[in-house]
Amino acid sequence: MRLTGGGSSGSTGIIKKAGAEGRLIDIKDMLPNYPNISDAWDVGVISQKYLENDIDDPSFNGARYVLPTEVAGDVEDIAMWNYGVFVRGDVPEALGIDPTSIKTTEELLDFMQKAKDYGFKDVNGNDCIVATTFHNGWSYDNYLQSYNEKKLTGYSLDADGNVTYDKLSENYVNKNLVVWKMVHDGLLDKECFTTTDDAAKEKVGNGTALFTCAQYGVTIDATKQSGLYDSNPEMRYTWVGPLNYSDGSAQVQVESEGRSGSPAIIFPTTCTNIDAAMTWLDYVNSKEGTKLICYGFEGDTYELNADGQPRMTAELAERYATDSDSVTKELRQRGIGYMAGRSYVAKKNAKWFGESAPFEADAENEYITAYKKVHPVEILKGYAIDAMAPGYENYSDFSEWAFDDVKEKEYTERAFFADTEEEARQIILDYQEYLKTNNGGEMEKFLDYMTEQSKTRDDFAY
C-alpha cells in the first residue's frame, strides 16, 4: 500500500484506520533488531513530515506500524526522473541554435517558432507538428518552467506573512496564457491534452514532433521502439536548456530531505510469524541479499569488476544497451529486479556497488547519463507546509473541490482553446473566482488556518 506523507489518499486512510483499530502489529521495538532495515525511520531516509504525520500518527498512540519501502538511503540512490524539454537533434543543427542556451520559456517559444517556419519533415517525409506531450498532456508544464519557483509545495508566504495558494496568483494566470498562445500559434499539438501514450510515442518515434517533454527516458524509448534511434541518429532527441526557474536559477530535481510518502509494508495481526517476515526483509536489504535480488548469480548474470563490485555480464549489457525492455523482462522472469523494486527499505546500491541500479555504469543510455549531470537532484530542507493542510477541520470535504484536478482541467482546457487571449484570461480568472467563492468562501478560511499554522514552528518549507 502507499502512504502519502500526511495526505488524504484512500490507502493512507485505510492504513491509519487499521492501526487505530488495533488490526496491525506494532514494529517500533522490533525494528532495531534487524540492522539492515533499522534506518527506515531516519530523517533523511524519510522526511520529518512523513515521520510526524504518518509513521507517528497520533491515533497510533505511540505505536509504529508502517515500514516505508522504495526509499533511498542516500542522495545517490534517489530515483532520477529526468523531466525536461527535448528537441529532435537535427532541428537545432539546421537552425544554428545551441539548445542548451535556451533558458526561458520565451526563448523556447522563439525556438519553436523558428522550427515551425523551417518546414521540417518526419522520418517518413510527412509534415511535422512542433511540440507534443505524452498521455493527457503529460507534462506540458515542462514548457512553462521559467514561470515556476524552486520549492516543495503549492503554497507561498507573502510579504505580510500570509500563506497564499499558488493557483490564485497572477503568475498562474500568465502561465496558462502561455499554453493558450502555444495552441493559438500552432506550436503545441492540439491533440496532446487527450492523447494516449501509444499515439504520443508514435509521433515521437517517427520524429513527427520536433519538441517533446516529460521524462527523457520515455522519449528515448519511443525512438528505440520505432527504430528511429538507430536508423536516423541525427534525429535523436537532445535536451533543451534545461530551462531556469523564475528567479533565473538552474533547474534541478527538487526533493525533500527524505521521501515524503512511499509504498509501505504493514503487518496485520493475522501475521503468524512476524520474525520470519522481518528476517526475510532484513536479508534482502543486506549487501549480500541486495546483490542477489538485483544482480542474480555470479558467473551467470554478473561478474565482479576490479573493485569487487557486481556488473552484469558483457552479453547482457550489450543487449540491454539496444533493447533494455526485453532484457528487463527476461531478468524479472528469473526474479532479478522485481523483488528489489518491492522490498528495498533504504536503498544503498550506489554506496555498495557504485551504481544505483544494474547496467547503470556500463549500459545506461549515454544521453540520459549526460542529462543527469545538468539536471541533478537537490535537497530542500524543511518541514513542508502542506503537511498542515489535513489538520483543517473540514479538510476532507474541502479538498474534494478545492484540489479537484478534473475541475481545474475543465477550466484550463477551455481557456487553451478560446478564440482570443482576453477570453482565455477570463476563463482562468473564472476558475480562480470559483476557488475563492465556492462553499461560502471557504478557501479564505482555509488559508487563514494555514497562516496560523505557519507560525507554529520555524522550519517550514514552501
N, C-alpha and C positions, 0 to 999 in steps of 0.2 A: 504494500500500500504506500501511498505518498502523503507526506506531511508538507504543508506549505509555509511554514515559518510564521505562525501567528495568523494565518489566513482563515478563510471560512469555507474551504472546499469540502465536498461531501466526504472524501476519505479522511480528512483531518477530523471532522466531526464524529465519524464512526469510531476512530481510534480513541478519541478523548472520551466518548460516551462509554466505550467498553472499559477503559481504565477507571473511570469514575464509578462504574457499576461493579468493579472487582472481578472482571472477566479476564484480566491479563496478569501475567506473572511479573512481579517486581524484580528487576535485574540490577538494581542500584548497588547492592552489596556483593553481587556475583561478579560483575564485570572486572574488578581489579584482579581477579584470579586468572584471567585469560589475557596474558600480556600483549598478544598481537592485536587485540581489539580494545584494549583498556583505554586508548586515547580517543575513543569515538565521541566523547562529550567535551573534548578540549576546545576552548575558544580559539579559533584559527582553523580547526578542522570543521567545526560548525560555528555559526555566528552567535553572538550574545543574544540576538533577537530570537533565534531558533531555540537556544538553550532555555531562555526565560519563558517563552510563550508556548512551547510545545513539549520539550523534554521535562520541564518543571512546571507544567500547567498546574495552577492552584487546585484544581479539582482532584489531582492525584495525591494530595496530602503528603507530599514528601517522597512518594514512590517514583521510580523511573521505569517506565515500561517500554520505551522506544529505543531501538538500536538503529541509528542512521546508517544508510548504505550509499554506495556510489558517491562517496565524498573523498576529496583529495586530502592526503596527509600533508602536502606541501604545494607551493605555488606551481612547481614544475609539473605536477600531475593534474592541475586544473584542466578540464576539457576546454580546448580552444575551438570556438565555433567559426571563427574566420568570416564574420559578416563583412559586407562591404559592397562596393560598386565595381563591376568588371566590364571590360570592353574587349571586343574582338581584336586580336592582336594586329591585324593588318590596317585597322582604322587609324590609330594614331600615327602609324608609319606613313600612310598615304597623306595624311593631313599635316605632317610635320609637327605634331604636338607630343610633348612628353606627358603621358598620362599621370605620372607621379607628381607633376607640377600642379595639378588641379586640386585645390584645397577648399573651395567653397561651392555651395550649391549653384550660385550664379555662374561661376566658371564652368561647372559641369553642364548647365543648360546651354551655354555658348558652345561648348564642345559638341554636345548632342546636335545642336542646330547645324553646325558645320558638317557633321557626319550625315545629317539628313540631306543637306544640299548637294553633297558629293555624288550621291546616287550609287551606293554600294549594292552589290548583289550577293545572294547567299551561295552556298556550295553548288546548288542546282541551277544557278543563273537567274533565280527569281528575285523580285524586288524585296527589300528588307523593311522591317519595322525598326524604329530607332531604339526603343527601350521597352523591356518587359519585366515581369516578376515571375515567381513560381506560384503555387496554388493560392487562389483567392487573394491575390495582391501581396503575397509574402515575398519580400518585405519592403514595400515601396518607401518606407521611412528611411531606408539607407540613402536614397537620393536626396533626402532633406537634412542630412546630417549636420550641416552648419547652422541649423536652427535649434539644435539640441544642446543641452548643457551636460557636462560630465557629472553625473550624480546617480544615486541609487534608486530614488523614488519619483513618484509623480507629484510630489509636493515641494513647495518652496517656502522660504521665510522672507517676508518683505522687510523693507527698511524700518517699519514700525513694530517689527517683532510678531507679525501675524502670519499664521500658516495659510498659504494660498494653494489652490488646486490648479495644476498646470493647464488643464483643459478649459479654464476660464480666462486664460491670458490672451493678450493681443498677439503674442507670438504664435499661439495655437491657430488663430485666425490666419495670420500671414503664412504660416507653414502649409496649411491646407490649400491656400490660394495658389501656392506653387504647383501643387498637383493639378489644380484646375488649369493652370497655364500650360503644363506639360501635355494634358489631354487636348486642350484647345489648339495648341500649336502643332499637334501631330507628333509629339515627341514620345508620349507614353502610350503603349498598346492599350486600346480601349477594352480589349477582352481580358486584360490581366486581372481585373477585380473578381472575375467569376471563373477563371481558367482552372483546369485541373493540372496536376503536376505532369501528367503524361503529355498534355498539349504543350505545356511550357517547355518541357525537356526537348520536345521535337523542334521547337523554334530555336532553342539554344543549340541543340545538337546539329542542326543544319546551318548554323550561323545566320539564321534569318533575323535574329535580334542582335543589333550591334552592341547594345548595352544590356546587362542584366544585374541582378543584385542577390541578396540573401547570403547563403553560405557558399564560400568559394568551392568547397568540395562537391556540392551539388551541381554547380556549373561545370566543373571539370568532368565529373562522372557522366553528365549528359553528352558531352562531346566524345567521351570514350565509348559510350554505348552506341552512338551513331557511327563511329569510325572517323569522325572529323578530326579528332585529336591527332591521329597518325597520318591520315590522308592529306590533310591541309594544315601542317604545323604552324604556318604563318597566321592561321585563324585562331589559334589557341587563345583563350581569353586571359587577359592580364588585368591587374588591378588598376583602378583609378585612385589617385591620392595616396593613402586614404584621406578623405575629407576631414577637415578640422571641426572641433566643437565651435559653438557660437562665440566663445571668447578667444578663438584663434589657436587654442592649444591642440596638440596632436591627438588624434583619435586612438583609443585603446579599447580593450575588452574590460569593462568595469566589473569588478567582483567585490562583494563584501568580504570582511575579514572572517572567512569561514562561510560555508554554504548556509543559505537562509531557508532551506527547505529541501527535502530529498525523499527518494524512496526510503522505506524503513521496514525493519523486521520487528514484529511483535510476537509475543509468545502467549497464546491463550492458556487458561488454567487447565484445559484438557490435554496439554502437552505432558506426556507421561515421563519424559526423560530430558529435562532441561539441560542437564550437564552434558549429555551426548550432543545436543544441538549446539551448545556453546563451544564444546570441544572441537566440533567439526568446523565451525566458523573461525575459531582461533587458528586451526591448522591451515585452512585455505587462505588466511590472511598473514601467515608466516612467510618468510622469504622462500622457503622450500615449497610450501603449498602454492604460493602465488606463481612461482616459476612453473609448477606443474600445470595449473589450470590455464595459464597464459601461453605457455610455450610447448607443452606436451612432454615428449621424452627425448633425452639427449641421444644423438645418433640417428634418430628417426625424423623428428620435425625441427630440431635445433642442434647447433654446435656451440661450444664456448669459444669466445674470442680471446685475444691475448690478455685481456684484463679479467678473464674468468666470467664474463657476462654472457648470458644466452643470446644467440642470434639465430633467427630462422635460417634454415638451410638455403644455400645459394639457389637451388632449384625452385623452392617455394618463393623466395624473394623475387626471382626473375619473373615468375608467373604473376605474383602479386602486383608488380610494377605495371603490368599490362592489363590485368583483369582482377582487381582486388576483390570484387564482389564474389566471384566464383570461388576464389581461394578461401575467403572468409567463411562462406557457406560450407565448403568442404571440411574445414577445420572444426566448425561448430558441430558437424555431424559426428565428430570424434570427441566432442566435449571440450574442445580447446577454444577459449574465448568467451563462450556463452556463460559459463559458470562465473567467470570473473566479473562480467557485467552485472550479475545479480547478487553477488555476495561480498564484494570488497567493501570494507568499512572505512578505512583511512588509507587510501591508495599510496603506496610508496615505491612504485615501479621505477620512477626516474632515479630515485636515491639508490635503489638496489641494482638496477640493471642498465642505467644510463640511457634509457628511453622510456617514455610513458606508456608505450604500447608496442607489441611486436611489429616488426617491419619499419618502425618509425626511423630508426637510424640508418637503415640500409635501403629501404624501398619506398619511403614516403615520396609522394609526388613533389618534384623539385619546385614547382610553383607555390605549392602550399607551404613548404618549408621556408621559402623566401618571404612569403606573405606574413608568416608568423612573426618574423623579425621586425617588420614595420608596423605590425598591429598586435602588440604584446598585451599580456594580462597586466592590469594594475589594480591593486587592492585599495579600496577606500574604507578607512577605518571609521568606526562609529556605530551607534545603535540606530538602525533605520527607522525613521519616524513613522512609517506606515504600519509598523508593528502595533502602534497605539490605536489604530482605527477600529479593530474589532471590539475594543472596550466601550465604544459608543453605545448608549443604552438601546437604541433601536437599529443597531448596525445590520442585522440580518435582513430586515425589510428594506432599510435604506440602501444597502449595497445592491439589491436586486435591480433597482432602476438607476441609481447614480453611477454605477460602474458596468452598465449593460452594453457590451461591445456591439450587440446586434442593433440596438437603438442608435448608437453612435454611427455605425456603418450606414444606416438608413439616411441619416442627415448628410454625412460626408460624401457619400457617393452621388447623392442628388446634387450636391454642390459641384462635384467634379465634372458633371455633365450639364451644368447650367449654361445658358446661352451667353451670358455676359459675366464679367468679373464682379459687377455690382450684385447680380443675382446670387452668385456663388457666395460672396461675402455675407449677404443677408441670411442665407441658409445656415451658414456656420454660426452666425450671431443668434439665430433662432435656436440652434442646439444649445448654445451657452445659456440662453434665456430659459430654456427648458430645465437645464441643470439648476439654475438659480432659483426658479419659482416653483418647481414641482413639489407636491405634497406640502403646500403651505410655506415654501421657502426653507425646507429642512436643510438644504446644503449649507446655508449660513450658520445654522445651529451646529451642524457637524464640524464646520471649520472653526467655530468658536471653541468647541470641545478640543479639537486638535491643537489650537493655540494654547489652551490651558495646559494640555498635556506636555507641550513643548517646553514648559517651564519646570517640569518635574525632575529633569536630570540634565547634566551638562555635556553628555556625549552623543547627542542626537546627530544623525547624518541625514541629509535630504537627497 
